[in-house]
Structures are given as structure tokens and as C-alpha cells.
């Protein structure tokens, strides 16, 4: 993205700010959340209003889809909804502070300290499962991509009997040391590089305080484009775009969780030795950081696992590329689901 485009966009935003159209007014810089737009489908979990969608029969095996981030959104994973046609109940939700879900200030997350992941994400996931589970004997499977895979691992380490299986796509790491190394090696820009310069250039025209979510999310979105290092592509969800609202990233939740992870050295592999149910570990051929050696290292924490490498795509491509999902990933996922 060139500086000229950033300049044009920034000045356009500034010129649009009148008494009736302030830059921080919901919907001007980024899509509205469920708090501003009542037409967006939502559920309320632990006092937070979350954007959510569900497909398939209510009594089918429950598949809870966990998006990347922290702070991303579920829409890029909508190809997975095709499992509903096979009798599964597929649930998508934007995690707290993410996508189109309700925003909270930084202090809301930081107050939990070392227990933030438990109190923010695991309690929320327990609530989502409880909300959608209709039968005591209804099976539950977590399907997580990237951060969602890390979250799934940490959750079953803490609650090993809560789900019947997990599917994880390229979790960058489980210990904080591995997560930090993966992020360092896979980031698409270097400090003082062109992308970061574009963002700081925009700072001259658009600034924000710590909890001005619209501006912070907008600016964060400028550096959330596809990443050539990990082989990412623009998501292809075909005719599912009818369900797709413009994605929005959550800057505050990501910042808070990364700082807390760094401070408390969070270990998402803790307790995984107690999880005896099956794990399907998926990774891609085009992610040069999450290569064969890295997949072997990170997957070693899962006891009852199958490792599956998807050719021809990069990070998230096994889920977000429609052709790859239909021809390669979905058949493998269905085979796994039938085995649990």
C-alpha cells in the first residue's frame, strides 16, 4: 500500500469529519460491532455480546470454530460451514474484543493478570459450548486456526474432559518462547520497513487514545494484509460471501493479550498430557516458518495425534481456500470426525 493511498485515505477521513460525521462515529472507519448494529447476529456470554452464527442441525456433533488473532474474526473460516451439510452443528463466533463482537477497554483484560487467558477466553469458550450444546451426550469438537489452535490446546489442557477431539491448524507455538520465536520469524514487515512506515505516516493525520477502538482497529488493519512469509492468500469463500460482513480486527485485545503473555510467560501446553482424545494437527506446505521441523516440535505436546500436511497453500489456506478445503481438508476432517 503506497503512501499516496494512505495520504488520500487519511485526508478523506479528516475531511469527512463534520458535526454529523465524526471520525470516531461507529461505521465510519471500520464496520460497526454488535453494540451499534442490532441486525448483526449475536449471543451474550458472560456479559459480553458476541457476533455468532451457527449452521446445521442443533443435535448434531457440535463443532466450535476458533479464529486466529487474538483479535481476528471468523468470516475467513466460513468454508468450514459446509460440514453442516453432513449433519454437523458448526458454530462460529468472534471472540471478545474481536471481529464484530463487543469491545472492552484495555484495563478490563489487564485486571486479570496471569489468569487473563482463563478468565477471558476459556470461560467464554465454556459459555459458548454451554449455549449451543443441546444434549448431555452431544459430542463437542474444537476446530482452531492459528491463535485458535493455540487456544484449543490450552483449553483442553485445562479441561481435558470437556471436548471429544480437537482440530488445530498451524498453532505458531504453545510455550511463550516458541510463540515469540514464531512471531519474530513470520512477521511480514520489519521495523522501519515500508509497511510500518505507511502506518506511522497515517499517524500524522489519524491519532487515537488507548481505548478509541475504531481508530485503533483501523490502523491495525493496515498491517493485517496477507503475509508472503507464511504463504497467506486472500481468503476464498466463494458464494458464502452472502454471509460475510466486512472483517474488523481487534487491536486492544491483541495488544493486551500479547503483553500479558510476555509478562507472565503463558504456557498453553500445560496439562496437555491429560488430554487423551484425538487431535488432528494440520499445517501447510507454503509456510516457510511452520515447516516440517517446526510442526514436529509443536505437535509433540499432543499425545493422541495425527499430523496432516496440506500441499499448495500457506497459513490458513487449508481452511480459507475453497478448492483446497473441498478437495483436501474437508475429506480429512470428516474422516477424523467419524473416528472420534
C-alpha positions, 0 to 999 in steps of 0.5 A, a space after each residue: 500500500 503506497 503512501 499516496 493511498 494512505 495520504 488520500 485515505 487519511 485526508 478523506 477521513 479528516 475531511 469527512 469529519 463534520 458535526 454529523 460525521 465524526 471520525 470516531 462515529 461507529 461505521 465510519 472507519 471500520 464496520 460497526 460491532 454488535 453494540 451499534 448494529 442490532 441486525 448483526 447476529 449475536 449471543 451474550 456470554 458472560 456479559 459480553 455480546 458476541 457476533 455468532 452464527 451457527 449452521 446445521 442441525 442443533 443435535 448434531 456433533 457440535 463443532 466450535 470454530 476458533 479464529 486466529 488473532 487474538 483479535 481476528 474474526 471468523 468470516 475467513 473460516 466460513 468454508 468450514 460451514 459446509 460440514 453442516 451439510 453432513 449433519 454437523 452443528 458448526 458454530 462460529 463466533 468472534 471472540 471478545 474484543 474481536 471481529 464484530 463482537 463487543 469491545 472492552 477497554 484495555 484495563 478490563 483484560 489487564 485486571 486479570 493478570 496471569 489468569 487473563 487467558 482463563 478468565 477471558 477466553 476459556 470461560 467464554 469458550 465454556 459459555 459458548 459450548 454451554 449455549 449451543 450444546 443441546 444434549 448431555 451426550 452431544 459430542 463437542 469438537 474444537 476446530 482452531 486456526 492459528 491463535 485458535 489452535 493455540 487456544 484449543 490446546 490450552 483449553 483442553 489442557 485445562 479441561 481435558 474432559 470437556 471436548 471429544 477431539 480437537 482440530 488445530 491448524 498451524 498453532 505458531 507455538 504453545 510455550 511463550 518462547 516458541 510463540 515469540 520465536 514464531 512471531 519474530 520469524 513470520 512477521 511480514 514487515 520489519 521495523 522501519 520497513 515500508 509497511 510500518 512506515 505507511 502506518 506511522 505516516 497515517 499517524 500524522 493525520 489519524 491519532 487515537 487514545 488507548 481505548 478509541 477502538 475504531 481508530 485503533 482497529 483501523 490502523 491495525 488493519 493496515 498491517 493485517 494484509 496477507 503475509 508472503 512469509 507464511 504463504 497467506 492468500 486472500 481468503 476464498 469463500 466463494 458464494 458464502 460471501 452472502 454471509 460475510 460482513 466486512 472483517 474488523 480486527 481487534 487491536 486492544 485485545 491483541 495488544 493486551 493479550 500479547 503483553 500479558 503473555 510476555 509478562 507472565 510467560 503463558 504456557 498453553 501446553 500445560 496439562 496437555 498430557 491429560 488430554 487423551 482424545 484425538 487431535 488432528 494437527 494440520 499445517 501447510 506446505 507454503 509456510 516457510 516458518 511452520 515447516 516440517 521441523 517446526 510442526 514436529 516440535 509443536 505437535 509433540 505436546 499432543 499425545 493422541 495425534 495425527 499430523 496432516 500436511 496440506 500441499 499448495 497453500 500457506 497459513 490458513 489456506 487449508 481452511 480459507 481456500 475453497 478448492 483446497 478445503 473441498 478437495 483436501 481438508 474437508 475429506 480429512 476432517 470428516 474422516 477424523 470426525 467419524 473416528 472420534 
